[in-house]
Amino acid sequence: GDLLPADGVLIQGNDLKIDESALTGESDHVRKSLDKDPLLLSGTHVMEGSGRMVVTAVGVNSQSGIIFTLLGAAGDGEDDGRDRRG
């Protein structure tokens, strides 16, 4: 499946099924349509169908970018191994 590089809103789709397991952990493919669940998230994979979307966020502003930023920020407070005494 093709990797979605950005967040967006589906504007045209044909039997579109997305693998969102990278973000949600859920292994079932999610059906996307204009009427029901039109949001597409970066870092997910298109497994079936086709579609067009309007891009709403890229890079650190996308959902996967926000997650990676938060994960990186959690590591900033950890000890880096240097001796800070005297």
mmCIF file as gemmi writes it, N, C-alpha and C atoms, coordinates in Angstrom:
data_model
loop_
_atom_site.group_PDB
_atom_site.id
_atom_site.type_symbol
_atom_site.label_atom_id
_atom_site.label_alt_id
_atom_site.label_comp_id
_atom_site.label_asym_id
_atom_site.label_entity_id
_atom_site.label_seq_id
_atom_site.pdbx_PDB_ins_code
_atom_site.Cartn_x
_atom_site.Cartn_y
_atom_site.Cartn_z
_atom_site.occupancy
_atom_site.B_iso_or_equiv
_atom_site.pdbx_formal_charge
_atom_site.auth_seq_id
_atom_site.auth_asym_id
_atom_site.pdbx_PDB_model_num
ATOM 1 N N . GLY Axp A 1 ? 0.81 -1.193 0 1 0 ? 1 A 1
ATOM 2 C CA . GLY Axp A 1 ? 0 0 0 1 0 ? 1 A 1
ATOM 3 C C . GLY Axp A 1 ? 0.855 1.259 0 1 0 ? 1 A 1
ATOM 4 N N . ASP Axp A 2 ? 0.318 2.295 -0.596 1 0 ? 2 A 1
ATOM 5 C CA . ASP Axp A 2 ? 0.994 3.587 -0.633 1 0 ? 2 A 1
ATOM 6 C C . ASP Axp A 2 ? 0.929 4.264 0.729 1 0 ? 2 A 1
ATOM 7 N N . LEU Axp A 3 ? 2.03 4.854 1.129 1 0 ? 3 A 1
ATOM 8 C CA . LEU Axp A 3 ? 2.11 5.594 2.388 1 0 ? 3 A 1
ATOM 9 C C . LEU Axp A 3 ? 1.564 7 2.184 1 0 ? 3 A 1
ATOM 10 N N . LEU Axp A 4 ? 0.671 7.432 3.084 1 0 ? 4 A 1
ATOM 11 C CA . LEU Axp A 4 ? 0.158 8.801 3.01 1 0 ? 4 A 1
ATOM 12 C C . LEU Axp A 4 ? 1.175 9.728 3.669 1 0 ? 4 A 1
ATOM 13 N N . PRO Axp A 5 ? 1.689 10.722 2.943 1 0 ? 5 A 1
ATOM 14 C CA . PRO Axp A 5 ? 2.733 11.596 3.47 1 0 ? 5 A 1
ATOM 15 C C . PRO Axp A 5 ? 2.211 12.796 4.246 1 0 ? 5 A 1
ATOM 16 N N . ALA Axp A 6 ? 0.876 13 4.266 1 0 ? 6 A 1
ATOM 17 C CA . ALA Axp A 6 ? 0.296 14.188 4.903 1 0 ? 6 A 1
ATOM 18 C C . ALA Axp A 6 ? -1.092 13.863 5.429 1 0 ? 6 A 1
ATOM 19 N N . ASP Axp A 7 ? -1.579 14.7 6.35 1 0 ? 7 A 1
ATOM 20 C CA . ASP Axp A 7 ? -2.968 14.608 6.8 1 0 ? 7 A 1
ATOM 21 C C . ASP Axp A 7 ? -3.846 15.3 5.769 1 0 ? 7 A 1
ATOM 22 N N . GLY Axp A 8 ? -5.094 14.844 5.654 1 0 ? 8 A 1
ATOM 23 C CA . GLY Axp A 8 ? -5.994 15.494 4.723 1 0 ? 8 A 1
ATOM 24 C C . GLY Axp A 8 ? -7.428 15.049 4.88 1 0 ? 8 A 1
ATOM 25 N N . VAL Axp A 9 ? -8.279 15.652 4.062 1 0 ? 9 A 1
ATOM 26 C CA . VAL Axp A 9 ? -9.705 15.33 4.037 1 0 ? 9 A 1
ATOM 27 C C . VAL Axp A 9 ? -10.02 14.759 2.657 1 0 ? 9 A 1
ATOM 28 N N . LEU Axp A 10 ? -10.665 13.611 2.644 1 0 ? 10 A 1
ATOM 29 C CA . LEU Axp A 10 ? -11.035 12.944 1.407 1 0 ? 10 A 1
ATOM 30 C C . LEU Axp A 10 ? -12.074 13.776 0.661 1 0 ? 10 A 1
ATOM 31 N N . ILE Axp A 11 ? -11.831 14.042 -0.623 1 0 ? 11 A 1
ATOM 32 C CA . ILE Axp A 11 ? -12.797 14.782 -1.432 1 0 ? 11 A 1
ATOM 33 C C . ILE Axp A 11 ? -13.358 13.926 -2.56 1 0 ? 11 A 1
ATOM 34 N N . GLN Axp A 12 ? -12.685 12.802 -2.86 1 0 ? 12 A 1
ATOM 35 C CA . GLN Axp A 12 ? -13.159 11.873 -3.875 1 0 ? 12 A 1
ATOM 36 C C . GLN Axp A 12 ? -12.559 10.519 -3.552 1 0 ? 12 A 1
ATOM 37 N N . GLY Axp A 13 ? -13.38 9.482 -3.512 1 0 ? 13 A 1
ATOM 38 C CA . GLY Axp A 13 ? -12.86 8.17 -3.182 1 0 ? 13 A 1
ATOM 39 C C . GLY Axp A 13 ? -13.609 7.058 -3.868 1 0 ? 13 A 1
ATOM 40 N N . ASN Axp A 14 ? -12.9 5.941 -4.061 1 0 ? 14 A 1
ATOM 41 C CA . ASN Axp A 14 ? -13.479 4.764 -4.688 1 0 ? 14 A 1
ATOM 42 C C . ASN Axp A 14 ? -13.073 3.536 -3.883 1 0 ? 14 A 1
ATOM 43 N N . ASP Axp A 15 ? -13.966 3.049 -3.026 1 0 ? 15 A 1
ATOM 44 C CA . ASP Axp A 15 ? -13.745 1.859 -2.204 1 0 ? 15 A 1
ATOM 45 C C . ASP Axp A 15 ? -12.4 1.933 -1.47 1 0 ? 15 A 1
ATOM 46 N N . LEU Axp A 16 ? -12.16 3.033 -0.788 1 0 ? 16 A 1
ATOM 47 C CA . LEU Axp A 16 ? -10.886 3.3 -0.132 1 0 ? 16 A 1
ATOM 48 C C . LEU Axp A 16 ? -10.817 2.621 1.233 1 0 ? 16 A 1
ATOM 49 N N . LYS Axp A 17 ? -9.77 1.822 1.44 1 0 ? 17 A 1
ATOM 50 C CA . LYS Axp A 17 ? -9.527 1.177 2.729 1 0 ? 17 A 1
ATOM 51 C C . LYS Axp A 17 ? -8.11 1.505 3.171 1 0 ? 17 A 1
ATOM 52 N N . ILE Axp A 18 ? -7.986 1.935 4.43 1 0 ? 18 A 1
ATOM 53 C CA . ILE Axp A 18 ? -6.723 2.427 4.963 1 0 ? 18 A 1
ATOM 54 C C . ILE Axp A 18 ? -6.27 1.549 6.129 1 0 ? 18 A 1
ATOM 55 N N . ASP Axp A 19 ? -4.982 1.259 6.181 1 0 ? 19 A 1
ATOM 56 C CA . ASP Axp A 19 ? -4.371 0.567 7.314 1 0 ? 19 A 1
ATOM 57 C C . ASP Axp A 19 ? -3.837 1.636 8.262 1 0 ? 19 A 1
ATOM 58 N N . GLU Axp A 20 ? -4.517 1.828 9.389 1 0 ? 20 A 1
ATOM 59 C CA . GLU Axp A 20 ? -4.126 2.84 10.371 1 0 ? 20 A 1
ATOM 60 C C . GLU Axp A 20 ? -3.371 2.232 11.548 1 0 ? 20 A 1
ATOM 61 N N . SER Axp A 21 ? -2.896 1.007 11.41 1 0 ? 21 A 1
ATOM 62 C CA . SER Axp A 21 ? -2.264 0.31 12.538 1 0 ? 21 A 1
ATOM 63 C C . SER Axp A 21 ? -1.011 1.02 13.048 1 0 ? 21 A 1
ATOM 64 N N . ALA Axp A 22 ? -0.333 1.765 12.211 1 0 ? 22 A 1
ATOM 65 C CA . ALA Axp A 22 ? 0.862 2.488 12.656 1 0 ? 22 A 1
ATOM 66 C C . ALA Axp A 22 ? 0.521 3.549 13.699 1 0 ? 22 A 1
ATOM 67 N N . LEU Axp A 23 ? -0.69 4.094 13.634 1 0 ? 23 A 1
ATOM 68 C CA . LEU Axp A 23 ? -1.1 5.126 14.582 1 0 ? 23 A 1
ATOM 69 C C . LEU Axp A 23 ? -1.977 4.592 15.706 1 0 ? 23 A 1
ATOM 70 N N . THR Axp A 24 ? -2.876 3.656 15.365 1 0 ? 24 A 1
ATOM 71 C CA . THR Axp A 24 ? -3.865 3.21 16.343 1 0 ? 24 A 1
ATOM 72 C C . THR Axp A 24 ? -3.572 1.852 16.944 1 0 ? 24 A 1
ATOM 73 N N . GLY Axp A 25 ? -2.778 1.04 16.257 1 0 ? 25 A 1
ATOM 74 C CA . GLY Axp A 25 ? -2.533 -0.323 16.714 1 0 ? 25 A 1
ATOM 75 C C . GLY Axp A 25 ? -3.618 -1.288 16.267 1 0 ? 25 A 1
ATOM 76 N N . GLU Axp A 26 ? -4.685 -0.781 15.69 1 0 ? 26 A 1
ATOM 77 C CA . GLU Axp A 26 ? -5.794 -1.608 15.212 1 0 ? 26 A 1
ATOM 78 C C . GLU Axp A 26 ? -5.432 -2.231 13.869 1 0 ? 26 A 1
ATOM 79 N N . SER Axp A 27 ? -5.533 -3.555 13.766 1 0 ? 27 A 1
ATOM 80 C CA . SER Axp A 27 ? -5.076 -4.235 12.555 1 0 ? 27 A 1
ATOM 81 C C . SER Axp A 27 ? -6.121 -4.248 11.434 1 0 ? 27 A 1
ATOM 82 N N . ASP Axp A 28 ? -7.391 -3.988 11.743 1 0 ? 28 A 1
ATOM 83 C CA . ASP Axp A 28 ? -8.424 -3.977 10.705 1 0 ? 28 A 1
ATOM 84 C C . ASP Axp A 28 ? -8.275 -2.751 9.808 1 0 ? 28 A 1
ATOM 85 N N . HIS Axp A 29 ? -8.541 -2.945 8.525 1 0 ? 29 A 1
ATOM 86 C CA . HIS Axp A 29 ? -8.511 -1.83 7.589 1 0 ? 29 A 1
ATOM 87 C C . HIS Axp A 29 ? -9.761 -0.987 7.778 1 0 ? 29 A 1
ATOM 88 N N . VAL Axp A 30 ? -9.609 0.334 7.683 1 0 ? 30 A 1
ATOM 89 C CA . VAL Axp A 30 ? -10.707 1.268 7.916 1 0 ? 30 A 1
ATOM 90 C C . VAL Axp A 30 ? -11.222 1.773 6.567 1 0 ? 30 A 1
ATOM 91 N N . ARG Axp A 31 ? -12.537 1.623 6.362 1 0 ? 31 A 1
ATOM 92 C CA . ARG Axp A 31 ? -13.155 2.122 5.132 1 0 ? 31 A 1
ATOM 93 C C . ARG Axp A 31 ? -13.354 3.634 5.262 1 0 ? 31 A 1
ATOM 94 N N . LYS Axp A 32 ? -12.912 4.366 4.256 1 0 ? 32 A 1
ATOM 95 C CA . LYS Axp A 32 ? -13.045 5.823 4.242 1 0 ? 32 A 1
ATOM 96 C C . LYS Axp A 32 ? -14.002 6.22 3.126 1 0 ? 32 A 1
ATOM 97 N N . SER Axp A 33 ? -14.858 7.197 3.417 1 0 ? 33 A 1
ATOM 98 C CA . SER Axp A 33 ? -15.774 7.702 2.4 1 0 ? 33 A 1
ATOM 99 C C . SER Axp A 33 ? -16.069 9.166 2.698 1 0 ? 33 A 1
ATOM 100 N N . LEU Axp A 34 ? -16.689 9.836 1.754 1 0 ? 34 A 1
ATOM 101 C CA . LEU Axp A 34 ? -17.037 11.245 1.936 1 0 ? 34 A 1
ATOM 102 C C . LEU Axp A 34 ? -18.05 11.416 3.06 1 0 ? 34 A 1
ATOM 103 N N . ASP Axp A 35 ? -18.958 10.445 3.217 1 0 ? 35 A 1
ATOM 104 C CA . ASP Axp A 35 ? -20.024 10.536 4.21 1 0 ? 35 A 1
ATOM 105 C C . ASP Axp A 35 ? -19.59 10.094 5.599 1 0 ? 35 A 1
ATOM 106 N N . LYS Axp A 36 ? -18.694 9.118 5.661 1 0 ? 36 A 1
ATOM 107 C CA . LYS Axp A 36 ? -18.307 8.54 6.945 1 0 ? 36 A 1
ATOM 108 C C . LYS Axp A 36 ? -16.785 8.474 7.039 1 0 ? 36 A 1
ATOM 109 N N . ASP Axp A 37 ? -16.242 9.157 8.024 1 0 ? 37 A 1
ATOM 110 C CA . ASP Axp A 37 ? -14.803 9.132 8.314 1 0 ? 37 A 1
ATOM 111 C C . ASP Axp A 37 ? -13.936 9.558 7.121 1 0 ? 37 A 1
ATOM 112 N N . PRO Axp A 38 ? -14.024 10.824 6.688 1 0 ? 38 A 1
ATOM 113 C CA . PRO Axp A 38 ? -13.245 11.282 5.53 1 0 ? 38 A 1
ATOM 114 C C . PRO Axp A 38 ? -11.812 11.734 5.863 1 0 ? 38 A 1
ATOM 115 N N . LEU Axp A 39 ? -11.403 11.64 7.138 1 0 ? 39 A 1
ATOM 116 C CA . LEU Axp A 39 ? -10.066 12.109 7.508 1 0 ? 39 A 1
ATOM 117 C C . LEU Axp A 39 ? -9.007 11.056 7.205 1 0 ? 39 A 1
ATOM 118 N N . LEU Axp A 40 ? -7.947 11.483 6.534 1 0 ? 40 A 1
ATOM 119 C CA . LEU Axp A 40 ? -6.815 10.617 6.208 1 0 ? 40 A 1
ATOM 120 C C . LEU Axp A 40 ? -5.596 11.137 6.967 1 0 ? 40 A 1
ATOM 121 N N . LEU Axp A 41 ? -4.851 10.23 7.577 1 0 ? 41 A 1
ATOM 122 C CA . LEU Axp A 41 ? -3.741 10.631 8.436 1 0 ? 41 A 1
ATOM 123 C C . LEU Axp A 41 ? -2.399 10.186 7.87 1 0 ? 41 A 1
ATOM 124 N N . SER Axp A 42 ? -1.409 11.038 8.029 1 0 ? 42 A 1
ATOM 125 C CA . SER Axp A 42 ? -0.073 10.707 7.556 1 0 ? 42 A 1
ATOM 126 C C . SER Axp A 42 ? 0.462 9.506 8.32 1 0 ? 42 A 1
ATOM 127 N N . GLY Axp A 43 ? 1.294 8.731 7.651 1 0 ? 43 A 1
ATOM 128 C CA . GLY Axp A 43 ? 1.872 7.542 8.273 1 0 ? 43 A 1
ATOM 129 C C . GLY Axp A 43 ? 1.017 6.299 8.112 1 0 ? 43 A 1
ATOM 130 N N . THR Axp A 44 ? -0.186 6.443 7.535 1 0 ? 44 A 1
ATOM 131 C CA . THR Axp A 44 ? -1.048 5.295 7.283 1 0 ? 44 A 1
ATOM 132 C C . THR Axp A 44 ? -0.862 4.832 5.842 1 0 ? 44 A 1
ATOM 133 N N . HIS Axp A 45 ? -1.36 3.637 5.551 1 0 ? 45 A 1
ATOM 134 C CA . HIS Axp A 45 ? -1.171 3.047 4.222 1 0 ? 45 A 1
ATOM 135 C C . HIS Axp A 45 ? -2.506 2.788 3.535 1 0 ? 45 A 1
ATOM 136 N N . VAL Axp A 46 ? -2.565 3.103 2.236 1 0 ? 46 A 1
ATOM 137 C CA . VAL Axp A 46 ? -3.726 2.774 1.417 1 0 ? 46 A 1
ATOM 138 C C . VAL Axp A 46 ? -3.615 1.301 1.043 1 0 ? 46 A 1
ATOM 139 N N . MET Axp A 47 ? -4.63 0.515 1.406 1 0 ? 47 A 1
ATOM 140 C CA . MET Axp A 47 ? -4.593 -0.915 1.128 1 0 ? 47 A 1
ATOM 141 C C . MET Axp A 47 ? -5.465 -1.296 -0.073 1 0 ? 47 A 1
ATOM 142 N N . GLU Axp A 48 ? -6.564 -0.571 -0.256 1 0 ? 48 A 1
ATOM 143 C CA . GLU Axp A 48 ? -7.457 -0.84 -1.384 1 0 ? 48 A 1
ATOM 144 C C . GLU Axp A 48 ? -8.057 0.473 -1.866 1 0 ? 48 A 1
ATOM 145 N N . GLY Axp A 49 ? -8.447 0.495 -3.122 1 0 ? 49 A 1
ATOM 146 C CA . GLY Axp A 49 ? -9.157 1.631 -3.669 1 0 ? 49 A 1
ATOM 147 C C . GLY Axp A 49 ? -8.265 2.792 -4.041 1 0 ? 49 A 1
ATOM 148 N N . SER Axp A 50 ? -8.913 3.908 -4.273 1 0 ? 50 A 1
ATOM 149 C CA . SER Axp A 50 ? -8.196 5.122 -4.66 1 0 ? 50 A 1
ATOM 150 C C . SER Axp A 50 ? -8.975 6.339 -4.161 1 0 ? 50 A 1
ATOM 151 N N . GLY Axp A 51 ? -8.317 7.477 -4.185 1 0 ? 51 A 1
ATOM 152 C CA . GLY Axp A 51 ? -8.988 8.682 -3.747 1 0 ? 51 A 1
ATOM 153 C C . GLY Axp A 51 ? -8.145 9.918 -3.938 1 0 ? 51 A 1
ATOM 154 N N . ARG Axp A 52 ? -8.79 11.053 -3.703 1 0 ? 52 A 1
ATOM 155 C CA . ARG Axp A 52 ? -8.123 12.357 -3.712 1 0 ? 52 A 1
ATOM 156 C C . ARG Axp A 52 ? -8.429 13.037 -2.399 1 0 ? 52 A 1
ATOM 157 N N . MET Axp A 53 ? -7.467 13.809 -1.92 1 0 ? 53 A 1
ATOM 158 C CA . MET Axp A 53 ? -7.675 14.516 -0.665 1 0 ? 53 A 1
ATOM 159 C C . MET Axp A 53 ? -7.123 15.926 -0.746 1 0 ? 53 A 1
ATOM 160 N N . VAL Axp A 54 ? -7.656 16.773 0.126 1 0 ? 54 A 1
ATOM 161 C CA . VAL Axp A 54 ? -7.115 18.106 0.321 1 0 ? 54 A 1
ATOM 162 C C . VAL Axp A 54 ? -6.184 18.014 1.519 1 0 ? 54 A 1
ATOM 163 N N . VAL Axp A 55 ? -4.936 18.389 1.335 1 0 ? 55 A 1
ATOM 164 C CA . VAL Axp A 55 ? -3.949 18.304 2.41 1 0 ? 55 A 1
ATOM 165 C C . VAL Axp A 55 ? -4.219 19.38 3.448 1 0 ? 55 A 1
ATOM 166 N N . THR Axp A 56 ? -4.244 18.966 4.725 1 0 ? 56 A 1
ATOM 167 C CA . THR Axp A 56 ? -4.505 19.906 5.812 1 0 ? 56 A 1
ATOM 168 C C . THR Axp A 56 ? -3.289 20.118 6.716 1 0 ? 56 A 1
ATOM 169 N N . ALA Axp A 57 ? -2.349 19.17 6.736 1 0 ? 57 A 1
ATOM 170 C CA . ALA Axp A 57 ? -1.159 19.318 7.588 1 0 ? 57 A 1
ATOM 171 C C . ALA Axp A 57 ? -0.038 18.438 7.067 1 0 ? 57 A 1
ATOM 172 N N . VAL Axp A 58 ? 1.195 18.942 7.199 1 0 ? 58 A 1
ATOM 173 C CA . VAL Axp A 58 ? 2.384 18.183 6.801 1 0 ? 58 A 1
ATOM 174 C C . VAL Axp A 58 ? 3.445 18.306 7.892 1 0 ? 58 A 1
ATOM 175 N N . GLY Axp A 59 ? 4.432 17.428 7.826 1 0 ? 59 A 1
ATOM 176 C CA . GLY Axp A 59 ? 5.582 17.511 8.731 1 0 ? 59 A 1
ATOM 177 C C . GLY Axp A 59 ? 5.196 17.445 10.193 1 0 ? 59 A 1
ATOM 178 N N . VAL Axp A 60 ? 5.783 18.32 11.008 1 0 ? 60 A 1
ATOM 179 C CA . VAL Axp A 60 ? 5.553 18.293 12.452 1 0 ? 60 A 1
ATOM 180 C C . VAL Axp A 60 ? 4.128 18.7 12.818 1 0 ? 60 A 1
ATOM 181 N N . ASN Axp A 61 ? 3.379 19.282 11.9 1 0 ? 61 A 1
ATOM 182 C CA . ASN Axp A 61 ? 1.992 19.669 12.168 1 0 ? 61 A 1
ATOM 183 C C . ASN Axp A 61 ? 0.998 18.542 11.901 1 0 ? 61 A 1
ATOM 184 N N . SER Axp A 62 ? 1.444 17.456 11.259 1 0 ? 62 A 1
ATOM 185 C CA . SER Axp A 62 ? 0.564 16.317 10.986 1 0 ? 62 A 1
ATOM 186 C C . SER Axp A 62 ? 0.434 15.461 12.246 1 0 ? 62 A 1
ATOM 187 N N . GLN Axp A 63 ? -0.526 14.544 12.243 1 0 ? 63 A 1
ATOM 188 C CA . GLN Axp A 63 ? -0.73 13.687 13.409 1 0 ? 63 A 1
ATOM 189 C C . GLN Axp A 63 ? 0.505 12.856 13.728 1 0 ? 63 A 1
ATOM 190 N N . SER Axp A 64 ? 1.13 12.258 12.72 1 0 ? 64 A 1
ATOM 191 C CA . SER Axp A 64 ? 2.334 11.475 12.996 1 0 ? 64 A 1
ATOM 192 C C . SER Axp A 64 ? 3.48 12.377 13.426 1 0 ? 64 A 1
ATOM 193 N N . GLY Axp A 65 ? 3.558 13.586 12.885 1 0 ? 65 A 1
ATOM 194 C CA . GLY Axp A 65 ? 4.587 14.536 13.297 1 0 ? 65 A 1
ATOM 195 C C . GLY Axp A 65 ? 4.429 14.951 14.746 1 0 ? 65 A 1
ATOM 196 N N . ILE Axp A 66 ? 3.179 15.166 15.164 1 0 ? 66 A 1
ATOM 197 C CA . ILE Axp A 66 ? 2.907 15.524 16.557 1 0 ? 66 A 1
ATOM 198 C C . ILE Axp A 66 ? 3.304 14.381 17.483 1 0 ? 66 A 1
ATOM 199 N N . ILE Axp A 67 ? 2.979 13.159 17.098 1 0 ? 67 A 1
ATOM 200 C CA . ILE Axp A 67 ? 3.332 11.994 17.922 1 0 ? 67 A 1
ATOM 201 C C . ILE Axp A 67 ? 4.846 11.872 18.036 1 0 ? 67 A 1
ATOM 202 N N . PHE Axp A 68 ? 5.561 11.98 16.923 1 0 ? 68 A 1
ATOM 203 C CA . PHE Axp A 68 ? 7.019 11.87 16.96 1 0 ? 68 A 1
ATOM 204 C C . PHE Axp A 68 ? 7.649 12.994 17.773 1 0 ? 68 A 1
ATOM 205 N N . THR Axp A 69 ? 7.088 14.19 17.687 1 0 ? 69 A 1
ATOM 206 C CA . THR Axp A 69 ? 7.585 15.313 18.476 1 0 ? 69 A 1
ATOM 207 C C . THR Axp A 69 ? 7.397 15.041 19.967 1 0 ? 69 A 1
ATOM 208 N N . LEU Axp A 70 ? 6.218 14.544 20.342 1 0 ? 70 A 1
ATOM 209 C CA . LEU Axp A 70 ? 5.963 14.225 21.744 1 0 ? 70 A 1
ATOM 210 C C . LEU Axp A 70 ? 6.875 13.111 22.25 1 0 ? 70 A 1
ATOM 211 N N . LEU Axp A 71 ? 7.095 12.108 21.416 1 0 ? 71 A 1
ATOM 212 C CA . LEU Axp A 71 ? 8.007 11.023 21.806 1 0 ? 71 A 1
ATOM 213 C C . LEU Axp A 71 ? 9.432 11.531 21.964 1 0 ? 71 A 1
ATOM 214 N N . GLY Axp A 72 ? 9.854 12.425 21.098 1 0 ? 72 A 1
ATOM 215 C CA . GLY Axp A 72 ? 11.187 13.019 21.197 1 0 ? 72 A 1
ATOM 216 C C . GLY Axp A 72 ? 11.324 13.906 22.414 1 0 ? 72 A 1
ATOM 217 N N . ALA Axp A 73 ? 10.256 14.635 22.752 1 0 ? 73 A 1
ATOM 218 C CA . ALA Axp A 73 ? 10.282 15.521 23.911 1 0 ? 73 A 1
ATOM 219 C C . ALA Axp A 73 ? 10.385 14.716 25.2 1 0 ? 73 A 1
ATOM 220 N N . ALA Axp A 74 ? 9.809 13.512 25.224 1 0 ? 74 A 1
ATOM 221 C CA . ALA Axp A 74 ? 9.878 12.667 26.417 1 0 ? 74 A 1
ATOM 222 C C . ALA Axp A 74 ? 11.313 12.232 26.681 1 0 ? 74 A 1
ATOM 223 N N . GLY Axp A 75 ? 12.1 12.093 25.632 1 0 ? 75 A 1
ATOM 224 C CA . GLY Axp A 75 ? 13.49 11.679 25.785 1 0 ? 75 A 1
ATOM 225 C C . GLY Axp A 75 ? 14.419 12.794 26.194 1 0 ? 75 A 1
ATOM 226 N N . ASP Axp A 76 ? 13.991 14.067 26.066 1 0 ? 76 A 1
ATOM 227 C CA . ASP Axp A 76 ? 14.856 15.199 26.387 1 0 ? 76 A 1
ATOM 228 C C . ASP Axp A 76 ? 15.182 15.296 27.866 1 0 ? 76 A 1
ATOM 229 N N . GLY Axp A 77 ? 14.292 14.86 28.728 1 0 ? 77 A 1
ATOM 230 C CA . GLY Axp A 77 ? 14.504 14.983 30.166 1 0 ? 77 A 1
ATOM 231 C C . GLY Axp A 77 ? 15.339 13.861 30.754 1 0 ? 77 A 1
ATOM 232 N N . GLU Axp A 78 ? 15.674 12.877 29.964 1 0 ? 78 A 1
ATOM 233 C CA . GLU Axp A 78 ? 16.424 11.729 30.476 1 0 ? 78 A 1
ATOM 234 C C . GLU Axp A 78 ? 17.897 12.076 30.625 1 0 ? 78 A 1
ATOM 235 N N . ASP Axp A 79 ? 18.546 11.349 31.512 1 0 ? 79 A 1
ATOM 236 C CA . ASP Axp A 79 ? 19.971 11.521 31.735 1 0 ? 79 A 1
ATOM 237 C C . ASP Axp A 79 ? 20.75 11.091 30.492 1 0 ? 79 A 1
ATOM 238 N N . ASP Axp A 80 ? 21.679 11.924 30.05 1 0 ? 80 A 1
ATOM 239 C CA . ASP Axp A 80 ? 22.435 11.608 28.842 1 0 ? 80 A 1
ATOM 240 C C . ASP Axp A 80 ? 23.743 10.877 29.153 1 0 ? 80 A 1
ATOM 241 N N . GLY Axp A 81 ? 23.947 10.518 30.409 1 0 ? 81 A 1
ATOM 242 C CA . GLY Axp A 81 ? 25.124 9.739 30.759 1 0 ? 81 A 1
ATOM 243 C C . GLY Axp A 81 ? 26.304 10.562 31.222 1 0 ? 81 A 1
ATOM 244 N N . ARG Axp A 82 ? 26.253 11.885 31.103 1 0 ? 82 A 1
ATOM 245 C CA . ARG Axp A 82 ? 27.369 12.722 31.538 1 0 ? 82 A 1
ATOM 246 C C . ARG Axp A 82 ? 27.305 12.935 33.049 1 0 ? 82 A 1
ATOM 247 N N . ASP Axp A 83 ? 28.462 13.009 33.648 1 0 ? 83 A 1
ATOM 248 C CA . ASP Axp A 83 ? 28.555 13.258 35.09 1 0 ? 83 A 1
ATOM 249 C C . ASP Axp A 83 ? 28.375 14.749 35.333 1 0 ? 83 A 1
ATOM 250 N N . ARG Axp A 84 ? 27.356 15.118 36.125 1 0 ? 84 A 1
ATOM 251 C CA . ARG Axp A 84 ? 27.048 16.529 36.344 1 0 ? 84 A 1
ATOM 252 C C . ARG Axp A 84 ? 27.605 17.024 37.68 1 0 ? 84 A 1
ATOM 253 N N . ARG Axp A 85 ? 28.344 16.193 38.378 1 0 ? 85 A 1
ATOM 254 C CA . ARG Axp A 85 ? 28.907 16.635 39.658 1 0 ? 85 A 1
ATOM 255 C C . ARG Axp A 85 ? 30.149 17.474 39.415 1 0 ? 85 A 1
ATOM 256 N N . GLY Axp A 86 ? 30.283 18.466 40.207 1 0 ? 86 A 1
ATOM 257 C CA . GLY Axp A 86 ? 31.417 19.296 40.324 1 0 ? 86 A 1
ATOM 258 C C . GLY Axp A 86 ? 32.321 19.591 39.274 1 0 ? 86 A 1
